[in-house]
Amino acid sequence: MIDHVAVQCGDVAASAAFFDRVLEPLGGQRVMDLGNVIGYGVPPKPDFWIGPRATGTGFREAHLAFLAPDRAAVREFFRVAVESGAEALHEPRLWPEYHPTYYGGFVRDPDGNNVEAVCHRPE
């Protein structure tokens, strides 16, 4: 249903360094780099974009959930994110209130967004 998502960043270089690392365990990578606008995804199509803050003032938190192929990838995403300086929001675990096999871990990106890796499959 979603073709792509874009978020505005206060520091594109810092956000790019973060997403370069944390999306790798999920199979994502930089697909396009237009200078200060960067597209991530699985080649050849970017479906997640970051760019400079261009509109509005103040901060509005976004929630981004990236699909992980398995629970190990969720744990690796979380480990790499925290190692990269991200604030840990929720360590990887089951969230049965969403559904019985929902396994997710949540961190804050450099701009303060709530970024999650989620696996919907059983162990």
N, C-alpha and C positions, 0 to 999 in steps of 0.2 A: 504494500500500500504506500509506503514512503519511498520516494525516489532518492532524495538526499536531504541533508540537514546542514545548516551552517550556523556557526556561533562567532560572535565578535570577541576579540581578545584584547586585553590591555597591553600585552607584550607578546606579539606573535612568535618571536624567536623562543621565548621561554615555553610557550604553549606547544610549539612544534617539537622542541626537545622532549617534552613530557609525552606527547602523543606518539612520537617516533618510537619511544621505548614501550609504552604500555599497550599499544595496539599490536605489537609484534607477537606476543603469546596468543593472541586471538586470530592470527592470520592476516591482520591488516597491515598496510604499509602506505607510504607516501606514493601516490599515483600521479599527481600533478603538482608542480611547484611553479607558481606564477610570481615569485618574489615574496610579497607579503600576503598572498592568498595561497593556501595549501589544501589540496584535496587528498583524502585518505580513502582506502578501500581495498578491494581485491582486484588486481588488474583485470581488465583495462579501465574499469569504471570507478571513479571516486564517488562515494555516497555520503561522506562526512567532510565538511569544509571548515577551516578556520581562517579568520582574517582580522584586520585591525578594527578596533571599535570605531564606528563611523556614525552612529545615530544615538540619540538619547543621552541622558545623564544618569548617573547612579548605576546601581547594579541590580539586576533581576536574575536570580538563580535559575539555571536550566538544569534539567535532568536528562542525562544521556545514558542509555543502556545499550551496551555492545554485546552481541551474541557470541558466546564462547562455545567451542565444539564439545567441550567436556568440563568436568569440575576441576580437573588439574589445571586447565587453562585459566579458570577463574582465580584459582589460588596463585598462579604465576603472575597474572595481571595485577592482583592485589599486592603481591610481594614487590614486583618491579615498581609499582606506583609509589608505595611507601618508601622504598629505597631511593626513589627519585625526589623525595621530599614532600609527597602528597600527604595531606591529613587523612588519616584513617577514619572513616565514618562508621562502617559496619564491616567487621571481618567476614570472610566468606562463610556462609552457612545456609542451611535450608530455611526457606520462608514459606512454611505450610499454609499460612494465611492467604498466599497468592495461589498456590496449587501444590500438591504433594511433592513434586520433584523440582520446584523452583529453587535454584541454588545460585546465590548472588553475593558479591562483595562490592562495597561502595567506598569511594574516596572523593576528595575535593581536588579539582584540577588547579593550575596556577591562578585562574581567574575566580575561583570559588564555586564553580559548578559542581553538582553532584554527579559523578561519573561512576557507572556500574558496569561490571561484567556479569553476565547471567547465562546459565546453562539450564535448559528445561528438561534435559534427559536424566534418567536415573543413573546412579554410579555405575 
